[in-house]
Amino acid sequence: RLAAAKDSADRALALDPNLPETHLALGYYLYYGHRDFTGGLAEFQQAEKGLPNKVDVIEAIGRIQRRLGHWEEAIVAMRRIIELDPRDLNAYNNLALTYRALRRFPEAVATVDRALAWQPADTDALGLKASIFWATGDLQAVEPLLANPGIEPRTPGTGASTRGVQALFQRRYAAAIEIFSNAVAADAKRGGPTDYEKLLLGLSQQSAGDVAAARVTYQSAVQGMRRDLERVVRDSYPAAALHAFLGRAYAGLGEAASAIAEEQKGMALRPTWKDPFEGPEIEETMANVYALLGDADHAIPILKRLLQIPYGFAPLTPALLRLDPVWDPIRNDPRFQELVAEKKTVNRSAANDD
């Protein structure tokens, strides 16, 4: 499909090299096909010259600027979309997600609320708002959102059940186990991915003290992710997340060597220097692995660094370190307690800008 897309774009370029739609298509090809963010941005910017007010072009520029760690440029683009179309819910959610990556939580909530003013039951906006409250440690503020008829079992950017994560963070393990078990069964029935839900189900079972059930869940996760890896292109971008999740499943089983090896594969395929937006999420999963293995010496340096940079769909905060049971095996380490006690993380909106 990538080759066909490239051939089509090349033919269009040969017919009319100045056609903005062709540059837009080439930009998407470079962005999604090769993860060439710099090349994709150049094509999108060329397309913008011929389509200066086209929302699709501006959104593509905003998304790829965010991938490059050009946070302020991404914000400018997303704000511009809202100016052009004040009812574009996707633009509000994208802007809020960017603010969340920067840990600019008041601005993130205000932006989500603007989306909810247009559509009070918007699934993505509700999930985003829940994740922002988790990041600030306000579990009570999440509860009214769970009563909203628009709340969906998945939280944008995590693929996890909103209600399940809330129960897990509240240490209501029986409820979390039931929710994640149902989510896994429902996803399996419709042929959808179950990997992340299985990891959270295993963690819930582990935290509840049901080691045998957790082991069965983690083993099932390993088998499923190994099958998934056979279906994706070897050493591809999607393979990075699978290797990372597989590493966490091995860590749940206590298989340290396999866990670390899989995480290293994921980090090599999606390095932070190449993808400042999602690359650190693989590093965070590596920290999960070390924590589950009880290895504070390796986990804590990673956590210290991640707390100081903007990234991803749900960057770490001291509140998340306090709430998430995944950190329990290293929770009593004095160095971890220092991180948890931090009131603020560094918000460097210009970080990684050229």
C-alpha positions in Angstrom: 0.0 0.0 0.0 2.8 2.4 0.8 4.5 1.7 -2.6 1.1 2.3 -4.4 0.6 5.6 -2.5 4.1 6.7 -3.4 3.6 5.8 -7.1 0.4 7.8 -7.2 1.9 10.8 -5.6 4.9 10.6 -7.9 2.7 10.5 -11.0 0.7 13.5 -9.7 3.9 15.4 -9.1 5.1 14.6 -12.7 1.9 16.0 -14.1 1.8 19.1 -11.9 4.6 19.5 -9.3 2.9 22.6 -7.8 -0.4 20.8 -7.0 -0.9 21.3 -3.2 -3.0 18.2 -2.9 -0.1 16.2 -4.2 2.3 17.6 -1.6 -0.3 16.9 1.1 -0.4 13.2 -0.1 3.4 13.0 -0.1 3.4 14.5 3.4 1.1 11.8 4.7 3.2 9.1 2.9 6.4 10.4 4.6 4.7 10.9 8.0 2.8 7.7 8.4 4.7 5.5 6.0 8.2 6.2 6.9 7.9 8.3 10.1 10.0 10.9 8.3 8.6 13.9 10.3 11.0 16.5 8.8 10.3 15.4 5.3 6.6 15.2 5.9 6.6 18.7 7.5 8.3 20.1 4.4 5.6 18.6 2.1 2.8 19.9 4.3 4.2 23.4 4.4 4.5 23.3 0.6 0.8 22.2 0.4 -0.1 25.1 2.7 1.2 27.6 0.2 -1.6 26.6 -2.2 -4.2 25.8 0.5 -3.5 28.4 3.2 -6.8 28.0 5.1 -7.5 24.3 4.6 -8.1 22.6 8.0 -6.6 19.2 6.9 -3.3 20.8 5.9 -3.1 22.9 9.1 -4.0 19.9 11.3 -1.3 17.8 9.5 1.3 20.6 10.2 0.2 20.8 13.9 0.4 17.1 14.4 3.8 16.7 12.8 5.2 19.7 14.6 4.1 18.0 17.9 5.9 14.8 16.8 9.1 16.9 16.3 8.8 18.4 19.7 8.0 21.8 18.3 5.3 22.4 20.9 4.6 26.1 20.4 4.4 25.7 16.7 1.9 22.8 17.2 -0.2 25.0 19.5 -0.3 27.8 17.0 -1.5 25.5 14.3 -4.2 24.0 16.4 -5.5 27.3 17.6 -5.7 28.5 14.0 -8.0 25.6 13.2 -10.3 26.6 16.0 -10.3 30.2 14.7 -11.3 28.9 11.2 -13.9 26.4 12.6 -14.9 27.1 16.2 -17.0 23.9 16.2 -14.2 21.5 15.2 -14.2 19.2 18.3 -11.2 17.3 17.0 -9.1 20.6 17.0 -10.1 21.3 20.7 -9.2 17.7 21.7 -5.9 17.9 19.8 -5.0 21.2 21.4 -5.9 19.9 24.9 -3.8 16.8 24.3 -0.9 19.0 23.4 -1.3 21.1 26.6 -1.5 17.8 28.5 1.8 16.7 27.0 3.3 19.9 28.3 1.6 19.4 31.7 -0.2 22.7 31.2 -3.2 21.3 32.9 -5.4 24.4 33.5 -5.2 25.2 29.8 -5.9 21.6 28.9 -9.0 21.5 31.0 -10.2 24.9 29.7 -9.8 23.7 26.1 -11.6 20.4 26.8 -14.4 22.3 28.4 -14.8 24.4 25.2 -15.3 21.1 23.3 -17.8 19.9 25.9 -19.7 23.2 25.6 -20.4 22.3 22.0 -20.9 18.5 22.6 -21.4 17.6 26.3 -21.2 13.9 25.6 -18.1 13.9 23.3 -16.3 10.7 24.1 -12.8 11.9 23.4 -13.2 15.1 25.4 -14.6 13.2 28.4 -11.7 10.7 28.3 -9.1 13.5 28.0 -10.6 15.4 30.9 -10.5 12.2 33.1 -6.8 11.7 32.2 -6.0 15.3 33.1 -7.6 14.9 36.5 -5.6 11.7 37.0 -2.4 13.6 36.2 -3.2 16.1 38.9 -4.3 13.5 41.4 -7.9 14.5 41.5 -9.8 11.2 41.4 -12.9 12.8 42.9 -13.2 15.1 39.9 -13.3 12.1 37.6 -16.4 10.6 39.2 -19.0 12.9 37.6 -17.4 12.2 34.2 -18.1 8.5 34.6 -21.8 9.2 35.0 -21.9 11.0 31.7 -23.7 8.9 29.0 -21.0 9.8 26.5 -18.2 8.2 28.5 -16.8 5.3 26.6 -14.7 2.4 27.9 -11.5 3.8 26.3 -9.5 6.8 27.3 -7.9 8.6 24.3 -4.2 8.0 24.1 -4.1 4.9 26.3 -6.6 2.4 24.9 -7.6 1.6 28.5 -11.0 1.5 30.1 -11.7 4.8 31.8 -13.7 3.2 34.6 -11.1 0.5 35.0 -8.2 2.9 35.4 -10.3 4.9 37.9 -10.9 1.8 40.0 -7.3 0.7 39.8 -6.1 4.1 41.0 -8.6 4.0 43.8 -7.2 0.6 44.7 -10.6 -1.0 44.2 -9.0 -4.1 42.7 -12.1 -6.3 42.5 -13.9 -3.7 40.5 -10.9 -3.1 38.3 -10.6 -6.8 37.6 -14.2 -7.1 36.7 -14.0 -4.1 34.3 -10.8 -5.1 32.6 -12.0 -8.7 32.3 -15.2 -7.6 30.6 -13.2 -5.2 28.3 -10.8 -8.0 27.3 -13.7 -10.4 26.6 -15.6 -7.7 24.6 -12.5 -6.8 22.5 -11.7 -10.4 21.8 -15.3 -11.1 20.7 -15.1 -8.3 18.1 -11.6 -9.1 17.1 -10.1 -6.0 18.6 -6.7 -5.6 20.4 -6.7 -6.7 24.0 -3.0 -6.2 24.8 -3.1 -3.2 27.1 -6.3 -4.3 28.9 -4.6 -7.6 29.7 -1.6 -5.8 31.2 -3.9 -3.7 33.4 -5.9 -6.8 34.3 -2.7 -8.6 35.2 -1.6 -5.7 37.3 -5.0 -5.5 39.1 -4.9 -9.3 39.8 -1.3 -9.0 41.0 -2.1 -6.0 43.3 -5.1 -7.9 44.7 -2.8 -10.8 45.6 -4.1 -13.2 43.1 -0.7 -14.2 41.7 -2.0 -17.3 39.9 -4.7 -15.4 38.0 -2.2 -12.7 37.1 0.2 -15.2 35.8 -2.4 -16.7 33.5 -3.3 -13.2 32.2 0.3 -12.2 31.6 1.0 -15.5 29.8 -2.1 -14.9 27.6 -0.8 -11.4 26.9 2.6 -12.7 25.9 1.0 -15.2 23.5 -1.2 -12.6 21.9 1.5 -10.0 21.4 3.8 -12.6 19.9 1.1 -13.4 17.4 0.6 -9.7 16.7 4.3 -9.2 16.1 4.1 -11.8 13.4 1.4 -9.8 11.7 3.3 -6.5 11.6 6.3 -5.5 9.5 9.5 -6.5 11.3 11.3 -3.6 13.0 8.4 -1.3 12.0 7.0 1.6 14.0 3.9 -0.4 15.2 6.3 -3.2 16.3 7.9 -0.8 18.8 4.8 -0.6 21.0 4.3 -4.3 20.8 7.8 -5.0 22.0 7.3 -2.5 24.8 4.0 -4.1 25.9 5.5 -7.6 25.6 8.4 -6.5 27.8 5.9 -5.4 30.5 4.1 -8.7 30.3 7.3 -10.6 30.8 8.1 -8.3 33.8 4.7 -9.3 35.2 5.8 -12.9 34.9 9.2 -12.1 36.6 11.2 -13.0 33.5 13.7 -10.1 33.7 16.0 -10.9 30.8 13.2 -11.3 28.3 11.4 -8.2 29.7 14.5 -5.9 29.4 15.4 -7.3 25.9 11.9 -6.6 24.6 11.9 -3.0 26.0 15.3 -2.4 24.4 13.9 -3.5 21.1 11.0 -1.1 21.5 13.3 1.8 22.4 15.6 1.2 19.5 12.6 1.2 17.0 11.1 4.4 18.5 13.9 6.4 20.0 13.1 9.7 21.8 15.6 11.6 19.7 13.6 10.7 16.6 10.1 11.0 18.1 10.0 13.4 21.1 6.2 12.9 21.4 5.9 9.1 21.7 9.5 7.9 22.1 9.5 8.8 25.9 6.4 6.6 26.3 8.6 3.6 25.5 11.1 4.8 28.1 8.2 5.0 30.6 7.3 1.4 29.8 10.9 0.5 30.5 10.6 2.1 33.9 7.4 0.1 34.4 9.4 -3.0 33.7 12.2 -2.2 36.1 9.6 -1.3 38.8 7.7 -4.5 38.4 11.0 -6.3 38.7 11.7 -4.3 41.9 14.8 -2.7 40.3 14.7 0.9 41.7 18.3 1.6 40.7 17.4 1.4 37.0 13.8 2.7 37.2 14.4 5.9 39.1 16.9 7.6 36.8 14.4 7.1 33.9 11.6 8.6 36.0 13.6 11.6 37.0 14.3 12.4 33.3 10.7 11.8 32.2 9.4 14.1 34.8 11.5 16.9 33.3 10.4 16.7 29.7 7.1 17.1 27.8 5.9 14.1 25.9 3.2 11.8 24.8 -0.5 11.3 25.5 -0.2 11.1 29.3 3.2 12.2 30.6 4.2 11.1 34.1 3.5 13.4 37.0 4.1 13.0 40.8 0.4 12.4 41.2 0.5 9.5 38.7 3.4 8.0 40.5 1.4 8.2 43.7 -1.7 6.7 42.2 -0.5 3.9 39.9 0.1 0.5 41.6 2.7 -0.4 38.9 5.2 1.5 41.0 4.4 -0.3 44.3 7.4 -2.6 44.2 9.7 0.4 44.4 7.4 2.7 46.3 9.2 2.6 49.6 12.6 3.5 48.1 13.6 7.0 49.5 14.5 8.2 46.0 11.1 7.3 44.7 9.5 9.0 47.6 11.4 12.2 46.7 9.9 12.1 43.2 6.4 11.5 44.6 6.8 14.5 46.9 7.6 16.8 44.0 4.8 19.3 43.7 5.6 20.4 40.2 7.3 19.0 37.1 9.1 21.2 34.7 7.0 22.5 31.8 9.4 23.3 29.0 7.1 24.2 26.1 10.1 25.1 24.0 11.9 21.9 24.7 13.4 20.2 21.6 12.5 23.2 19.4 15.0 24.0 16.7 
